[in-house]
Amino acid sequence: MEYEHRPDEPPVGRPEYDRGAQDIVSADEAPVENAVDLSDPAVHRRFRGRAGVARFTLRVAAWLLAGFVMLSLAVVLALRWVDPPTSAFMIRHNLLADSHPDWTPAVYRWTDWGDISPKLPLAVMASEDQRFPYHWGFDFQAISKALAEYRQGDDLRGASTISQQVAKNLFLWPGRSYLRKGLEAYFTALLELCWPKQRILEVYVNIAQFGPNTFGAAAASRRIFHEPPTALNAPEAALLAAVLPNPYELHAGRPSAYVHDRQQWILQQMWRLGGVTYLDQVKE
């Protein structure tokens, strides 16, 4: 006998349920615990206060960033013509001198480009940055080579250009933090934008550290070779350039076998570059 479903019975095979409309509640009408009443004036004030604090913080950060950019640009522009009286590395050296018995205050005296033997800027280019006349502050070819050697298992070596070293020595501090590297890149770009290549190289040979307490060509030539910087010959210039990677451990006055080897390699590179005529690529 076929079963006849009656309208007042619940569906077959389904649990019984109350069909009363008064018991059915939509999702939109369901009560929400801890709901925020957006019509409450106090809530509006609270949200406006938080948004105001965020806008104020962003505005202050933007003003600080703009101030830093303008100040740094003004300083870099001024130093294109004004000789730097010191550098960040010299200041750091002097501050730490009391805690190092073998350190004395930095010896430094500015020397104009024309009063420095051309052998010294040639030697530092041969040693540190042979493509200096042709890049815009970053030698991507050297960076790629250093990374390739690192992936093959060698130690990660630096690929800093002379422009990067001027930015670091003049304005920053030693270290490998991302902040310091970012600021170095920023100041490098500023230097390349605002200074000619000759000025970058002139500042470098004046603020570079050539010994534990010796900064610049004038102090190095007089303390180590007892002569003015105009009298530096090629072997002496190469010897000074040889200690640049670590002037606290490598000594031009008491050169080790390693320093002598670097000196000979630098002399070969100076000859390969064409001698002092290579400096014509950077002259203003």
C-alpha angles and dihedrals in degrees: 000000000000116000116236115211115223120214094233093058125087117249115281114258095016128100116260116261137184109255093197111130090214090068096052113094122184122225091247091056097045113114116250119210116235092006116175115238103222091192091064110106090214090059091051091051092050093052092045090051093053093046090049092053091050092049091047091050092050091047092052091047091050092050092048092049092048090048092051092049093048094045094047091047091051092050094048092048092049092050090058086078104014115074111234111250091207141342138236090254092052091049090050091047092052093047092052096041094093091059094050114065093201094051125093128183113291116274109218139155126168117241124190121238093253092054095056122083108250087229091075100056088043091051094050091049090049090049104037112019121005093174092052095119093055110042131072097236099296124074102207091178091059091044092053091048092050091050092048091052090048092053088052090058103267123130114272105258127195122261098187118151125222088257091055092048091051090050091050098042096042101043112011145041136255118272144091103248120135089240093056092044091049093050090046090055090048095051091043090057090048092051093049090047097047106029132058117236093254091057092051091051092044092054091045096056088047099051101029115113113242099172143007092283101009125102127178138009097282096053093042097050094047098042097042105029100019093231138101118270091251089067098056112126127204098269091048092047090049090049091054091048090049093066097049096098092063115003093173093061103025117067127200090192092053103025118194124215088265092054090048090052091051090048091055092047091050091050089054091050092049089055092045091053090056101258125264092338085078086073089069086078091067103035118115 
